[in-house]
Amino acid sequence: MNSQQDIDEKPPRAGRLEDVEIRAASPNDAEAIAALHNLPGYRYGTLRTPFHTVAEIRRYLESPSAGAYRLMAEHDGRTIGDIGLSPAGNPRRRHAATIGMGVHDEFAGRGVGSALMKAVLDIADNWLDLHRVELTVFTDNEAAIRLYERHGFVTEGCLKQFAFRDGRYVDALTMARLKS
């Protein structure tokens, strides 16, 4: 079983990547995305369970929710992160959407998350006119919280015992960014 201590003991990463390509994900990316989602560090910061199959990911990519966007980050042809933007399902919340994202274990802290966030917020602001973008993040994911704050997200509350992870219940923050 993976623990935060295992993740913290990884060696520091090299510098910031400047040549990250952001593009739309397609069903042909299912194998690379499944491999990404199954990385222990990636999974630890998300609500994903272990052992996602390529077939599961392919089905999801072939039949996305209406209005949803799935972007991925690549570096030298390697999938190193992904982000999803999902509109709220209720017509009275058509001004809002939720994001979820993750970065490859070996590339965390190198600007990949920021590149993904910029791309998805550009869609939200300049193409969909979304007023509210929201997310949840585990309270112990300090790097992600700092990333979200740099992109204008503020904490709106704490969700106690939000999810079961690594054998125990953990809290999460609910954060949102309102377009001014």
Buried (B, 14 or more C-beta within 10 A) or exposed (E): EBEBEEBEEEEEEEEEBEEBEBEEBEEEBBEBBBBBBBBEBBBBBBEBEEEBEEEEBBEBBEEEEEEEBBBBBBBEEEBBBBBBBBBBEEEEEBBBBBBBBBBBBBBBBBBBBBBBBEBBBEBBBEEBEBBBBBBBBBBBBEEBBEBBEEBBBEBEEEBEEBBEBEEEEBEBBBBBBBEE
